[in-house]
Amino acid sequence: MRADLHTHTILSDGELLPIELARRAFVKGHKALAFTDHASLSTMDRIIDEARKDAELAEVWGIQVLTGVEITHVPASKIDMVVARARKLGAEIVVIHGETISEPVEKGTNLASVSNPEVDILAHPGFITEEEVELAKRNGVYLEITSRASHCKTNGHVAALAKKVGAKMVVNSDTHAPGDLIDTATALTIAQAAGLTKSEAETAVLVNPYDIIKRRRA
Protein backbone atom coordinates (compact mmCIF):
# COMPACT_ATOMS: atom_id res chain seq x y z
CA MET A 1 0.00 0.00 0.00
CA ARG A 2 0.98 3.60 -0.59
CA ALA A 3 3.14 5.89 1.52
CA ASP A 4 3.35 9.63 0.84
CA LEU A 5 6.27 11.45 2.44
CA HIS A 6 5.61 14.99 1.19
CA THR A 7 2.39 16.74 2.22
CA HIS A 8 1.22 20.09 3.56
CA THR A 9 -1.43 21.19 6.06
CA ILE A 10 -2.75 24.48 7.45
CA LEU A 11 0.46 24.65 9.45
CA SER A 12 1.94 26.12 6.25
CA ASP A 13 0.05 26.59 2.97
CA GLY A 14 -2.19 23.52 2.91
CA GLU A 15 -5.97 23.45 3.30
CA LEU A 16 -6.49 20.76 5.95
CA LEU A 17 -5.67 20.25 9.59
CA PRO A 18 -3.01 17.56 10.00
CA ILE A 19 -5.59 15.16 11.45
CA GLU A 20 -7.95 15.83 8.52
CA LEU A 21 -5.20 15.09 6.03
CA ALA A 22 -4.29 11.88 7.85
CA ARG A 23 -7.91 10.75 7.83
CA ARG A 24 -8.32 11.37 4.12
CA ALA A 25 -5.06 9.58 3.37
CA PHE A 26 -6.14 6.61 5.48
CA VAL A 27 -9.49 6.36 3.69
CA LYS A 28 -7.66 6.56 0.34
CA GLY A 29 -5.67 3.49 1.30
CA HIS A 30 -2.41 4.98 2.53
CA LYS A 31 -0.38 2.92 4.96
CA ALA A 32 2.05 5.71 5.85
CA LEU A 33 2.11 9.50 5.62
CA ALA A 34 4.49 12.33 6.55
CA PHE A 35 3.45 15.85 7.45
CA THR A 36 6.15 18.02 5.83
CA ASP A 37 4.95 21.59 6.00
CA HIS A 38 7.06 24.39 4.55
CA ALA A 39 9.42 25.54 7.26
CA SER A 40 12.40 27.69 8.10
CA LEU A 41 13.85 28.79 11.42
CA SER A 42 10.94 31.18 11.93
CA THR A 43 8.28 28.45 12.05
CA MET A 44 10.03 25.12 12.52
CA ASP A 45 9.60 24.74 16.29
CA ARG A 46 5.85 25.34 16.13
CA ILE A 47 5.24 23.21 13.05
CA ILE A 48 7.01 20.14 14.36
CA ASP A 49 5.43 20.40 17.81
CA GLU A 50 1.88 20.91 16.53
CA ALA A 51 2.07 18.30 13.76
CA ARG A 52 3.38 15.67 16.18
CA LYS A 53 0.19 15.89 18.26
CA ASP A 54 -2.06 14.94 15.33
CA ALA A 55 0.42 12.34 14.07
CA GLU A 56 0.04 10.52 17.37
CA LEU A 57 -3.75 10.77 17.19
CA ALA A 58 -3.93 9.43 13.64
CA GLU A 59 -2.01 6.26 14.39
CA VAL A 60 -5.11 4.98 16.22
CA TRP A 61 -6.48 4.22 12.74
CA GLY A 62 -3.50 2.07 11.83
CA ILE A 63 -1.81 4.57 9.51
CA GLN A 64 1.83 5.31 10.28
CA VAL A 65 2.23 9.09 10.47
CA LEU A 66 5.61 10.80 10.66
CA THR A 67 6.37 14.38 11.60
CA GLY A 68 8.68 16.28 9.32
CA VAL A 69 9.33 19.50 7.44
CA GLU A 70 9.99 20.74 3.93
CA ILE A 71 12.80 23.24 4.36
CA THR A 72 11.91 25.94 1.85
CA HIS A 73 13.78 28.91 0.34
CA VAL A 74 16.57 28.76 2.89
CA PRO A 75 19.90 30.13 1.60
CA ALA A 76 21.91 27.23 0.24
CA SER A 77 24.82 28.06 2.55
CA LYS A 78 22.55 27.68 5.59
CA ILE A 79 20.85 24.40 4.67
CA ASP A 80 23.10 22.21 6.82
CA MET A 81 22.42 24.37 9.86
CA VAL A 82 18.66 24.37 9.32
CA VAL A 83 18.58 20.61 8.70
CA ALA A 84 20.48 20.06 11.96
CA ARG A 85 17.95 22.23 13.78
CA ALA A 86 15.05 20.23 12.33
CA ARG A 87 16.60 16.96 13.50
CA LYS A 88 17.26 18.40 16.97
CA LEU A 89 13.58 19.34 17.22
CA GLY A 90 12.55 15.79 16.34
CA ALA A 91 11.77 15.95 12.63
CA GLU A 92 11.55 12.35 11.42
CA ILE A 93 11.44 13.23 7.72
CA VAL A 94 13.44 16.10 6.25
CA VAL A 95 12.50 17.19 2.74
CA ILE A 96 14.24 20.06 0.95
CA HIS A 97 12.37 22.22 -1.53
CA GLY A 98 14.50 21.68 -4.62
CA GLU A 99 15.29 23.97 -7.53
CA THR A 100 11.94 23.60 -9.24
CA ILE A 101 11.25 25.29 -12.55
CA SER A 102 8.29 27.25 -11.17
CA GLU A 103 9.72 29.05 -8.12
CA PRO A 104 12.80 31.23 -7.52
CA VAL A 105 14.73 28.76 -5.38
CA GLU A 106 18.33 29.83 -4.86
CA LYS A 107 20.85 28.16 -7.16
CA GLY A 108 22.98 25.77 -5.16
CA THR A 109 20.06 24.41 -3.13
CA ASN A 110 20.09 21.07 -4.95
CA LEU A 111 23.84 20.69 -4.41
CA ALA A 112 23.68 21.56 -0.72
CA SER A 113 20.78 19.18 -0.19
CA VAL A 114 22.26 16.10 -1.87
CA SER A 115 25.54 16.68 -0.03
CA ASN A 116 23.89 16.17 3.36
CA PRO A 117 23.10 12.59 4.48
CA GLU A 118 20.61 13.98 7.02
CA VAL A 119 18.31 15.01 4.15
CA ASP A 120 15.79 12.32 3.24
CA ILE A 121 14.22 13.67 0.04
CA LEU A 122 15.07 16.39 -2.46
CA ALA A 123 11.67 17.46 -3.70
CA HIS A 124 10.96 18.29 -7.36
CA PRO A 125 14.61 19.11 -8.10
CA GLY A 126 14.01 20.56 -11.58
CA PHE A 127 17.13 20.64 -13.72
CA ILE A 128 19.33 18.67 -11.34
CA THR A 129 22.75 17.79 -12.76
CA GLU A 130 24.31 14.38 -13.15
CA GLU A 131 27.00 15.32 -10.63
CA GLU A 132 24.32 16.22 -8.08
CA VAL A 133 22.51 12.93 -8.72
CA GLU A 134 25.79 11.12 -8.07
CA LEU A 135 26.02 12.89 -4.71
CA ALA A 136 22.42 11.99 -3.92
CA LYS A 137 23.23 8.34 -4.52
CA ARG A 138 26.37 8.52 -2.39
CA ASN A 139 24.63 10.24 0.53
CA GLY A 140 21.35 8.34 0.48
CA VAL A 141 19.19 11.30 -0.54
CA TYR A 142 16.10 10.18 -2.46
CA LEU A 143 14.98 12.15 -5.51
CA GLU A 144 11.30 12.96 -5.86
CA ILE A 145 9.02 12.20 -8.77
CA THR A 146 6.05 14.44 -8.13
CA SER A 147 2.41 14.51 -9.11
CA ARG A 148 2.13 18.24 -8.42
CA ALA A 149 1.16 20.05 -11.61
CA SER A 150 3.45 23.03 -11.11
CA HIS A 151 6.54 20.87 -10.62
CA CYS A 152 6.05 17.63 -12.58
CA LYS A 153 7.26 18.89 -15.96
CA THR A 154 10.84 17.85 -15.13
CA ASN A 155 9.97 14.37 -13.81
CA GLY A 156 11.40 12.77 -16.94
CA HIS A 157 14.71 14.57 -16.57
CA VAL A 158 15.02 13.59 -12.89
CA ALA A 159 14.07 9.97 -13.59
CA ALA A 160 16.46 9.64 -16.54
CA LEU A 161 19.47 10.81 -14.54
CA ALA A 162 18.49 8.79 -11.47
CA LYS A 163 18.24 5.65 -13.60
CA LYS A 164 21.56 6.36 -15.30
CA VAL A 165 23.39 6.88 -12.02
CA GLY A 166 21.46 4.45 -9.84
CA ALA A 167 20.08 7.02 -7.40
CA LYS A 168 16.91 6.15 -5.54
CA MET A 169 13.55 7.77 -6.23
CA VAL A 170 10.24 8.19 -4.42
CA VAL A 171 6.85 9.29 -5.74
CA ASN A 172 5.10 11.92 -3.65
CA SER A 173 2.01 14.05 -4.08
CA ASP A 174 3.17 17.34 -2.51
CA THR A 175 -0.43 17.57 -1.33
CA HIS A 176 -1.81 20.99 -0.47
CA ALA A 177 -5.54 20.35 -0.96
CA PRO A 178 -7.82 17.31 -0.48
CA GLY A 179 -7.91 16.54 -4.18
CA ASP A 180 -4.12 16.36 -4.40
CA LEU A 181 -3.85 13.00 -2.64
CA ILE A 182 -3.20 10.16 -5.07
CA ASP A 183 -3.76 6.44 -4.74
CA THR A 184 -1.26 3.69 -5.47
CA ALA A 185 -2.40 3.14 -9.05
CA THR A 186 -2.00 6.83 -9.87
CA ALA A 187 1.43 6.96 -8.25
CA LEU A 188 2.58 4.00 -10.33
CA THR A 189 1.24 5.63 -13.49
CA ILE A 190 3.09 8.88 -12.74
CA ALA A 191 6.33 6.96 -12.18
CA GLN A 192 5.99 5.09 -15.46
CA ALA A 193 5.06 8.30 -17.29
CA ALA A 194 8.39 9.71 -16.06
CA GLY A 195 10.18 6.85 -17.80
CA LEU A 196 10.43 4.17 -15.13
CA THR A 197 9.72 0.55 -15.98
CA LYS A 198 6.91 -1.22 -14.15
CA SER A 199 9.42 -2.79 -11.78
CA GLU A 200 11.25 0.49 -11.19
CA ALA A 201 7.94 2.25 -10.56
CA GLU A 202 6.91 -0.35 -8.01
CA THR A 203 10.21 0.13 -6.19
CA ALA A 204 9.82 3.92 -6.12
CA VAL A 205 6.22 3.75 -4.92
CA LEU A 206 6.04 0.64 -2.74
CA VAL A 207 9.57 0.00 -1.44
CA ASN A 208 11.69 3.12 -1.20
CA PRO A 209 9.39 5.20 1.04
CA TYR A 210 9.40 2.40 3.60
CA ASP A 211 13.18 2.21 3.46
CA ILE A 212 13.28 5.87 4.47
CA ILE A 213 10.78 5.27 7.27
CA LYS A 214 12.74 2.28 8.54
CA ARG A 215 15.95 4.33 8.52
CA ARG A 216 14.40 7.12 10.57
CA ARG A 217 12.36 4.96 12.94
CA ALA A 218 14.91 2.22 13.54
N, C-alpha and C positions, 0 to 999 in steps of 0.2 A: 504493500500500500504506500501511498504517497507521503513524502515529507517536504515541507516548504520552509526553507531557512532564510527567507528574505521577505518580510511583511511590515506594514506600517499601520499604526492605530492613531487615535486622537492625541496620543502623547507626542506626536509630531504633526504630520500632514495627512494622516489617514482619516477615515470617516467613522470608524467603529471603536468602541471601547475594546481594550484587549480581551476581555472575557467574551464579548460579542463575536470578535473575530475568531477566537478559539472555538466557540460553539458552531459557527458556520463552517469552519474547516473540518471539525469533527463530523458534522452531518454530511459533508461532501466526501467523506471517506478518508480523510487524512489520518495518518498514524502519528505523525510528529509535526511540530510547528515551532518556529522561532519568531518572537517579537523582536524586530530590529529597527526601531524607530530612528529617524535621522537625529544625530547627536553630535555635539562638540562639548568643549569643557563647560560651556554655559548651561547646558541642560542635562548632561550625562548622569549626574547623581540622582536627580529626580526621576528620569526616565527608567533607569535600571531598578530603582527602589519600587516605583509604582507598578511597573510591568510584572515584577516578580510576584506581587500579591495575587494578580489574576492568573499567572502561570500556575501557581500552586492550586488555586481553585479549580482550574480547568482539568487538571489531571484526575479529578474524581471521575470524569467521563471515560478515562482510559486513553486519552490522547497525551502524548509526551510533549510538553511545552517548555521551551528553553527561553531564557531571558538574554537578550543581546542588544546590539546597537549597529546602526549603519553610520560610521564616521563619515561626515559629509562636508565637503568644501573646507577642509582643514589644510593649511599650507603644507606642502609636501615635506618640508624640512621638519615639521612638527608631528608628523604621523606617528613615529615611534613613541613619542612621549604620550600622545593621546591614547594610543592603543594600550600602553602600559597602565594608564589611568583606568581605562575601561576594565581591564583584567583585575586590577586592584579592587574595583567596586563590585566585582562578581559577575561581569558579563561572561556568559557561557559561549556565545557566538559573536564573533567580531567580523562584520562585513565592512568593506571600504567602498565608498561611492567612487567608481572608476571614472576614467576619462571618456565619458559617453559623448556621442556626437551631438546631443541636444542641450547640453548645459555647459557653462563656462568653467569646468573643473580645471584647476591649475595643472599645467604640464609638469610631469614628474611624479604625479600622484600614483600612476600605475607602477612605476619603477619602485617608489618607496614602499608600496603595499606588498608587492611580490618579493621584496627583499626581507620581509619580516615574518618569521615562522609563527608569530603569535596571531597573524591575520588568518582567518578561516577562508573567506571568500572575497574575491575581487569582483564586484558587481558590474555588469554591463561595461566592460573595459574598452569599448570602442575600437580604435585603431591601435591595439596593443601590438608591440613588436615581437619578433621571434626571440630576441635576446631576453625580453621581459617574460615571455612564456617559459623559456628555459629556467629562469630564476624561480618562477612559480612552481615548476616541477621540483626543483631542488629543495625549496623551502616548504613544500606541502600546502601551498595556497591554491585553492580550487577556483577555477574560472567559471563565471556564470553565463549560462545560456538563458535568456530572459524572454518571458512572454509579454513584457510591457511594451506597448505600441511605440512609445517615444524612444525606446532604446534598442529594440530588437533588430533594427536594420543591419547591424554589424554582427549578428549571430554567426553568419556563415564564415566571416573572417576569423572570429575567435575560435570557432570549432575547427577550421582548417589548420590553424597554427597549433592548436592543442593536440590534434591528431598527429601532426607531423612530428612534434616534439615528445609527445607522450605525457603531457600535462593532464591533470584530472579536471573534469567538468561537473557542474551540477545545474539542474534546471530549476529556476525559481520564478515566482510570479511577480515579485515586487508589488504585492497587493497594496492598494490604497483605498479601494472601495469594495463593497460586497461582491460586485460582479467580476472583480479581478481574479478571484480564486479560480484555480483550474484543477481539474481532476487528473487522474493518472493517465488516462488515454490522451488527453490534450497535451499533457507534458511530454509524452512520448512522441506525439506528432510534431511538436515544436522542435524537439531534439533532432528528429529525422529530417525535418525541413531545413535545419541548419547544416545538414550534410553528414550526420552520424548514421551509421548502420543500425539496424534493429538491435543488435547486441550491444553496441556502444550506447545507444539511447537508453536501453534498459539499465545499463551500469550507471549512467549519469542520473537517472531518475530514481532508481530503486535500490542502488547499492551505495553510491558515494555519499549521499546525505547522511546515511547512518554511520558511515565511517567517521565523518566529522563529529557526529553526536557521541559516538563511542570514545573518540579521542578526548573530548572535552568533559565527558561524564564518567571517565574511567575511575 
